């Protein structure tokens, strides 16, 4: 992976390498090694930047709006420093985080100094992979030529460039959860959580039970979170980011959205050890949601 990032391979070699790994399925050891290579390659901040939770966002949304953004804002509003990173545009027909944040008036950071300033100000910052590892961003863009996702989509979620003590990730397929968990342990990540989120993003699906694989103080555990809603909710005809604002302000009583927001925040609350049980984590998330600053947007 170091050779790849330094441009020491031909494009045809890289494509073959990525697709062979895709067919064979990368191991946790390979993921950990790839991630270490990326961490060694990227430019570090001049001074350490304090972060409570590393939040990766690489999938984009297609069926429902990115309600998880409101979960992350809720955590930040209650004192947690959230660093989110991701990329956009690699898969047609999806709504990506950076685009939605821009429409909400949240500007993406372009440098580590901007990340530090934003975290000090609002306790939330988003930076595109393109800004801190353009080489990896370019490889993710190869999806349109290769026709398949590659291990790069997986390892990007594991980078945790600011070495936050807590990291949260999502996967498209439950089988990949174990690889993320094992790789996090190999990378000596003290606390981590990974689950199959809506559309591949870190967002609880209220209509389904949720298996969360975790690293807690370097130890592996798994939690089963029960479904929050019965039955299937109707899919919206279109995705309008203004609805995120309306739900946050309390102008749109969207039952599905509120459960997704609260359920996602509750998993993060348990990871951050703010609550010892699932029920207490849900209760705290509900309390935070009821008392949010509705004038934020």
C-alpha positions as CSV (number, residue, x, y, z in Angstrom):
1,X,0.0,0.0,0.0
2,X,2.9,2.3,0.6
3,X,4.1,1.6,-2.9
4,X,0.6,2.4,-4.3
5,X,0.4,5.7,-2.4
6,X,3.9,6.7,-3.6
7,X,2.9,6.1,-7.2
8,X,5.4,3.2,-7.7
9,X,2.9,0.9,-9.5
10,X,1.3,1.0,-12.9
11,X,-2.5,1.6,-13.1
12,X,-3.0,-1.8,-14.6
13,X,-1.1,-3.4,-11.7
14,X,-3.2,-1.4,-9.2
15,X,-6.5,-2.4,-10.8
16,X,-5.5,-6.1,-10.8
17,X,-4.3,-5.9,-7.2
18,X,-7.5,-4.2,-6.0
19,X,-9.9,-6.6,-7.9
20,X,-8.0,-9.7,-6.8
21,X,-8.3,-8.6,-3.2
22,X,-12.0,-7.9,-3.8
23,X,-12.6,-11.4,-5.1
24,X,-10.4,-13.0,-2.4
25,X,-11.8,-10.7,0.4
26,X,-9.2,-8.8,2.3
27,X,-8.2,-10.1,5.8
28,X,-8.2,-8.1,8.9
29,X,-4.4,-8.2,8.9
30,X,-4.3,-6.8,5.4
31,X,-6.7,-4.0,6.3
32,X,-4.7,-3.1,9.3
33,X,-1.5,-3.1,7.3
34,X,-3.1,-1.0,4.5
35,X,-4.4,1.5,7.2
36,X,-1.0,1.8,8.8
37,X,0.6,2.6,5.4
38,X,-2.0,5.3,4.8
39,X,-1.4,6.8,8.3
40,X,2.3,6.9,7.6
41,X,1.7,8.6,4.3
42,X,-0.7,11.4,5.2
43,X,0.6,14.7,6.5
44,X,0.1,15.1,10.2
45,X,-1.2,18.3,11.9
46,X,1.5,20.5,13.2
47,X,0.0,20.2,16.7
48,X,-2.2,17.4,18.1
49,X,-5.9,18.1,17.6
50,X,-8.1,16.7,20.4
51,X,-11.1,14.6,19.1
52,X,-13.5,12.5,21.0
53,X,-15.1,10.6,18.2
54,X,-13.8,9.7,14.7
55,X,-16.8,9.4,12.3
56,X,-16.3,8.0,8.8
57,X,-18.8,8.8,6.0
58,X,-18.0,7.2,2.6
59,X,-21.1,5.6,1.3
60,X,-23.6,8.3,0.5
61,X,-27.4,8.0,0.8
62,X,-29.9,6.9,-1.8
63,X,-33.2,5.7,-0.1
64,X,-33.5,8.2,2.8
65,X,-31.9,11.4,3.9
66,X,-28.6,11.4,6.0
67,X,-30.3,11.6,9.4
68,X,-27.0,10.5,11.0
69,X,-25.8,14.1,10.5
70,X,-28.3,15.3,13.0
71,X,-27.1,12.6,15.4
72,X,-23.5,13.9,15.1
73,X,-24.6,17.5,15.7
74,X,-26.5,16.3,18.7
75,X,-23.4,14.7,20.2
76,X,-21.4,17.9,19.4
77,X,-24.0,20.1,21.0
78,X,-23.6,18.0,24.2
79,X,-19.8,18.5,24.5
80,X,-18.2,15.9,22.2
81,X,-15.7,16.8,19.6
82,X,-16.6,15.0,16.4
83,X,-14.3,14.7,13.4
84,X,-16.0,13.4,10.3
85,X,-14.2,12.4,7.1
86,X,-15.4,11.0,3.8
87,X,-15.5,11.3,0.1
88,X,-18.1,11.9,-2.6
89,X,-19.1,11.2,-6.2
90,X,-17.7,7.7,-6.6
91,X,-21.2,6.1,-7.1
92,X,-23.9,7.7,-9.2
93,X,-27.3,8.5,-7.8
94,X,-26.2,9.0,-4.2
95,X,-26.4,12.0,-1.9
96,X,-23.0,12.6,-0.2
97,X,-22.3,14.1,3.2
98,X,-20.1,17.0,1.9
99,X,-22.8,18.2,-0.4
100,X,-25.5,18.1,2.3
101,X,-23.3,19.8,4.9
102,X,-22.7,22.6,2.4
103,X,-26.5,23.1,2.0
104,X,-26.8,23.2,5.8
105,X,-24.2,26.0,5.9
106,X,-21.4,23.8,7.3
107,X,-18.2,24.4,5.4
108,X,-15.8,21.5,4.8
109,X,-12.3,22.0,6.2
110,X,-9.4,22.1,3.7
111,X,-6.6,22.0,6.2
112,X,-5.8,20.7,9.7
113,X,-5.7,24.2,11.0
114,X,-9.3,24.7,9.8
115,X,-10.3,21.4,11.4
116,X,-8.8,22.6,14.7
117,X,-10.6,26.0,14.4
118,X,-14.0,24.4,13.6
119,X,-13.7,21.9,16.5
120,X,-12.8,24.6,18.9
121,X,-15.8,26.6,17.7
122,X,-18.7,24.2,17.1
123,X,-17.1,20.8,18.2
124,X,-17.8,19.4,14.7
125,X,-15.6,19.4,11.6
126,X,-15.8,17.6,8.3
127,X,-12.8,17.1,6.0
128,X,-12.8,15.3,2.6
129,X,-10.4,12.5,2.0
130,X,-9.2,14.5,-1.0
131,X,-7.8,17.1,1.4
132,X,-5.7,14.9,3.6
133,X,-5.0,11.9,1.3
134,X,-5.6,12.8,-2.4
135,X,-4.0,9.6,-3.6
136,X,-6.5,7.4,-1.8
137,X,-9.3,9.7,-2.9
138,X,-8.2,9.1,-6.5
139,X,-8.2,5.4,-6.1
140,X,-11.7,5.4,-4.7
141,X,-12.7,7.2,-7.9
142,X,-11.5,4.2,-9.9
143,X,-14.8,2.4,-8.9
144,X,-16.4,3.9,-12.1
145,X,-13.8,2.0,-14.2
146,X,-13.5,-1.2,-12.2
147,X,-17.3,-1.6,-11.6
148,X,-16.8,-2.8,-8.1
149,X,-15.9,-1.4,-4.7
150,X,-12.4,-2.2,-3.5
151,X,-10.6,-2.6,-0.2
152,X,-9.9,1.1,-0.3
153,X,-13.5,1.8,0.5
154,X,-13.1,-0.3,3.7
155,X,-9.7,0.9,4.9
156,X,-10.7,4.6,4.5
157,X,-13.2,4.1,7.3
158,X,-10.4,2.8,9.6
159,X,-7.9,5.7,9.0
160,X,-8.9,7.7,12.1
161,X,-6.3,10.4,11.1
162,X,-6.4,12.3,14.3
163,X,-6.1,9.2,16.5
164,X,-9.4,9.7,18.3
165,X,-9.9,7.3,21.3
166,X,-13.3,6.4,19.9
167,X,-14.1,5.4,16.3
168,X,-17.5,4.5,14.8
169,X,-17.9,2.9,11.4
170,X,-20.6,1.3,9.2
171,X,-20.6,-1.5,6.6
172,X,-22.8,-2.4,3.7
173,X,-22.8,-6.1,4.6
174,X,-22.8,-7.6,8.1
175,X,-20.0,-10.1,7.2
176,X,-17.6,-7.2,6.9
177,X,-18.2,-6.1,10.5
178,X,-15.9,-8.8,11.9
179,X,-13.1,-7.6,9.6
180,X,-13.5,-4.0,10.8
181,X,-13.6,-5.1,14.4
182,X,-10.5,-7.3,14.1
183,X,-8.6,-4.7,12.1
184,X,-9.4,-2.1,14.8
185,X,-8.0,-4.4,17.5
186,X,-4.9,-5.0,15.5
187,X,-4.5,-1.2,15.1
188,X,-4.7,-0.9,18.9
189,X,-7.8,1.3,18.6
190,X,-9.0,1.4,22.3
191,X,-12.7,1.9,21.6
192,X,-14.6,1.3,18.3
193,X,-18.0,0.3,17.0
194,X,-19.2,-1.0,13.7
195,X,-22.6,-2.0,12.4
196,X,-24.6,-2.4,9.2
197,X,-26.1,1.0,8.8
198,X,-28.7,2.4,6.4
199,X,-27.2,2.6,2.9
200,X,-23.7,1.9,4.4
201,X,-23.6,5.0,6.5
202,X,-23.4,5.2,10.3
203,X,-27.2,5.4,10.7
204,X,-29.4,3.1,12.7
205,X,-32.3,1.6,10.7
206,X,-35.2,1.8,13.2
207,X,-37.2,-1.0,11.5
208,X,-34.5,-3.6,12.0
209,X,-32.5,-5.0,14.9
210,X,-28.9,-4.0,14.9
211,X,-25.8,-6.1,15.7
212,X,-23.0,-3.8,16.9
213,X,-19.5,-5.2,17.0
214,X,-17.3,-3.2,19.4
215,X,-13.9,-2.8,20.9
216,X,-14.2,-1.5,24.5
217,X,-10.9,-0.8,26.3
218,X,-9.2,-3.1,23.7
219,X,-11.6,-6.0,24.3
220,X,-14.0,-7.4,21.7
221,X,-17.7,-7.5,22.5
222,X,-21.0,-7.6,20.5
223,X,-24.3,-6.0,21.3
224,X,-27.8,-6.7,19.9
225,X,-30.0,-3.7,19.7
226,X,-33.7,-4.4,19.1
227,X,-35.7,-2.7,16.4
228,X,-37.3,0.6,17.3
229,X,-40.3,0.5,14.9
230,X,-42.6,-2.2,13.6
231,X,-43.3,-2.5,9.9
232,X,-41.8,-0.8,6.9
233,X,-42.0,3.0,6.6
234,X,-42.8,4.4,3.2
235,X,-39.8,5.6,1.2
236,X,-39.8,9.3,0.3
237,X,-40.4,10.3,-3.3
238,X,-37.3,12.7,-3.2
239,X,-34.5,13.6,-0.9
240,X,-34.6,17.3,0.1
241,X,-31.9,18.4,2.6
242,X,-34.3,21.2,3.8
243,X,-36.2,18.4,5.5
244,X,-33.2,17.9,7.8
245,X,-33.5,21.5,8.9
246,X,-37.3,21.2,9.4
247,X,-36.9,18.1,11.5
248,X,-34.2,19.7,13.6
249,X,-36.3,22.8,14.1
250,X,-39.3,20.6,15.1
251,X,-41.4,21.8,12.0
252,X,-41.6,18.3,10.5
253,X,-42.8,15.6,13.0
254,X,-41.0,12.7,11.2
255,X,-41.3,9.6,13.4
256,X,-38.9,7.5,11.3
257,X,-36.3,10.3,11.2
258,X,-36.4,10.9,15.0
259,X,-35.9,7.3,15.7
260,X,-33.0,7.0,13.3
261,X,-31.4,10.1,14.9
262,X,-31.9,9.0,18.5
263,X,-31.0,5.4,17.8
264,X,-27.8,6.3,16.1
265,X,-26.8,8.8,18.8
266,X,-27.5,6.1,21.4
267,X,-25.0,3.7,19.9
268,X,-22.4,6.5,20.0
269,X,-23.3,7.4,23.6
270,X,-22.6,3.8,24.7
271,X,-19.3,3.8,22.8
272,X,-18.4,7.0,24.5
273,X,-19.3,5.4,27.8
274,X,-21.8,8.1,28.7
275,X,-24.4,5.5,29.6
276,X,-23.9,1.9,30.9
277,X,-26.9,0.3,29.3
278,X,-28.8,0.5,26.0
279,X,-31.9,1.8,27.6
280,X,-30.1,4.5,29.5
281,X,-28.3,5.5,26.3
282,X,-31.6,5.7,24.4
283,X,-33.1,7.7,27.2
284,X,-30.2,10.2,27.2
285,X,-30.3,10.5,23.4
286,X,-34.0,11.2,23.7
287,X,-33.4,13.8,26.4
288,X,-30.7,15.5,24.3
289,X,-33.0,15.5,21.3
290,X,-35.9,17.0,23.2
291,X,-33.6,19.8,24.6
292,X,-31.6,20.5,21.4
293,X,-31.0,24.1,20.3
294,X,-33.6,24.3,17.6
295,X,-32.1,27.6,16.3
296,X,-28.9,25.9,15.2
297,X,-29.8,26.1,11.5
